[in-house]
Amino acid sequence: MSAEAVMSGRPVAPASRLLMSGNEAVARAVWEAGGRVAAAYPGTPSTEMLEALSAYPDIYSEWSVNEKVSLEVAFGAAMAGARSFCAMKHVGMNVASDALMTMTLTGVVGGLVIAIADDVGLSSSQNEQDSRFWGRFAHVPLLEPADSQEAYRFTLAAFDLSERFEVPVIVRMTTRICHVKGLVSTGERSARPTAGFAKDASRWVMVPSAAGRRLPLMFERERRLRAEAEVSPLNFAESGGDRRIGFVTSGPAYMHVRESFPDAPVFKLGLSHPLPFDRLRSFAAECGQLVVVEEVEPLIENELKAQGMKVIGKDILPLSGELSPQVLKPAIARLLGDAAPEPSRAQPMPVFPRPPTMCVACPHLGVYYTLSQLRNVTISGDIGCYTLGFGQPWNALDACISMGASMGMALGLDKGRSESEKDRKVLAVIGDSTFLHMGMQGLLDIVYNRGNVTVLLLDNRAVGMTGGQDNPGSGRDIHGNDAPRVDFAQLVRALGVREERVHVVNAYELPVLLKTLREETKIPEPSVIITNQPCVLIKDYHPLKPYKVLDERCTGCGNCIDVGCPAIHVTRRDRVRKASGREVDLAFVRIESAACTGCGLCLKPCAPDAIVHVDTLAMPIKVVRKEAAAPTSA
Amino acid sequence: MAQEAAFTTTNILVVGTGGQGVMTATEILAEAAIALGHDVKKTEVAGMAQRGGVVSSHLRFGQRVLSPQITPGTADVLLGFEAAEAMRWRHMLRPQGLVLMNSGRLVPPVVELGLYDYPADPVGAMRAAGTHVVSFDGSAIALGLGDVRLGNTVMLGAISDHLPFPAEVLEQCILKRFAHKKPEIVELNRRAFAAGRAAAEEAERVSAAAD
């Protein structure tokens, strides 16, 4: 999308009221603030910030190899005086925090804004951590917008704060800001010439003596920031007629509070770290009870309690998930002893679950179909579309925690195996971008420590799960322009995997894949099998002639369903008794030819050759019957 | 509904599966509301939706919209792009709310594998539970016009007479989206919109006659 926008030379929309997601609003503000450098690694729900920014002129943007590098790139620009920006999902900051925890000591010259997008409600993440901790941990200010308009406004404010206090500033987003569209009043870009990097080892070279001199400056800065929070217009109180309960809230929870309790006094925290204790104390004095509504951990609550204030929070509200009106209203009604509001009368009707699936013709289908045929294996998995391999029908992924962890976990599974697992094969499955993000070091560790792990490196030339973004393995940059492309086979050999143990396999050639897997898992040393077919969602993928099922030939064996392709549908089920007396379930199928792109993965398991190209003429009935007779005769 | 719309918030829930154009359709509805001066918020519970999962898109518009989410039991219209998905979200509707739905089915792999059953009669089940359902085969209409991707324009046509503003406002917002494309595409969308509108009207007439 971003690439096309650049190619088309689409002019930037002039200042006006635009319907924007929170992510788009942040991007607009970074551009208007005169941002010069922006970097990110894709991750839901943060991805669109950099995608949107890459379409703006006069700002350098990049997909970085991981979040830590992206933050270091943005920091480098900020050292040189350029306004810079970095975006990541919540777990990205776990990776980037090593850099954050020391750049808080050096501070910055040009404004540095870090947008962290928390996945409150777990729409597409492995955990639900609260990034507001980083403000406390790193002693940097943290802003919490509540909607798109505030995402825009707060990002502009963050650049000002960053330069006034020479500190990186975190803008804490959540899924419910990133992906909500609302109206945003925007402005124009103001250019900001930079002075360039001024050498100063006492500030930029953080050896112990220099760092020690900067520690007191950091704490002094935090004291001044608390004074700023006391006067900042980003924090404000709204009075209300019903003062039985006053609410202290931040981020999208503010909208839910306002929606649920229109007459209550509310203190809205925009600059929520450091907290403005004096203002909050005066607010508390005006209310009966004070309830803190925050997503998700009790951070504000505990800090107010530590100040000796009497507040209620997570004792009546959940510790996870969104605090929407349907959560807030009954909890507050119970607190007030009011009759609980009448619950919605209708209950959800029972409907099958519809978990995400892999795409039609996805090259991972062939990998997981093959893996599902291996016995006595443990498969260590990673983060990406291929995590879905844990589910039906493959059940071929046994663990997944964090980016790149498949490597280290596999080595641990190998070294820590029990006596009964002596013959168990350990495999690791990882995607191209995840491998480059944080998997390379793990593989090096496997090689160095003589692990017995077979690694499947699924190179589909894209960050598939987040929408097919480019990476150093795709050969294109964030704008879709040609870029140097890493050679995975050469890379893993350089890490020490022996040449004979490195194989590049076409993921659609199932017999080759199975044979290679069987051989490599037998050899007690590290091997890497690289699959090399592109993600079906990117332009490198070329659809082939679709297939159909010849009804007359389909025997109902159902083997093709085990591939897991969403284009294969059951038309009829049956149960027959075999000659042996055993009952067998049959499932006759059709292929949705309009969706099929001809990858041919389902041909392999089809014994009666019932799957043919759509333009294949119908077989003479007699011939078909005769051919089909054999497998069904039982 | 048209009179009260000036004072209250209108809640429209659009549901379907990843790839059906649910989010785009909701965005076009949002643009129409903006064109008429409403404040608007639109939000998705999409998860990993582009992988064929469940998509539900919330649209709220009115004088000032605070929370972007529709509270269960308060949606005015539920626009269902797929039969079982409409059924999945029925509880979001207010008691007198309206379900406008495509009776077309998208059967997921978990059902093909025999792990779950597809509901035998989603429309019947919802009606039995007392919900006002207007159902028609939107997928067939789109295919009949030559492209299943016209499905979201068909569905927008269907909802166009159930909004607190004239159908033509919505139609213009759709056609504007395709204005830079070939005239044939604009025309196809015009026909898809009209066909969806007519199908919903006909389905409503039939269901009223049955009552």
Interface residues (C-beta under 8 A of the other chain):
Chain A: L19 G121 S123 S124 D147 R176 H179 V180 K181 G182 L183 P252 M255 H256 R258 E259 S260 E322 S324 P325 Q326 P343 S344 R345 A346 Q347 P348 M349 P350 V351 F352 P353 R354 P355 P356 T357 M358 C359 C385 L388 Q392 P393 M465 G467 L537 I561 G564 C565 P566 I568 H569 V570 R573 D585 A587 V589 A594
Chain B: T17 G18 E27 A30 E31 I34 D39 V40 K41 K42 T43 E44 V45 A46 G47 M48 A49 Q50 R51 G52 G53 V54 V65 L66 S67 P68 Q69 T71 P72 G73 T74 A84 E85 M87 R88 R90 H91 L93 P95 V107 P108 P109 V110 V111 E112 L113 G114 L115 Y116 D117 Y118 P119 A125 M126 A129 V148
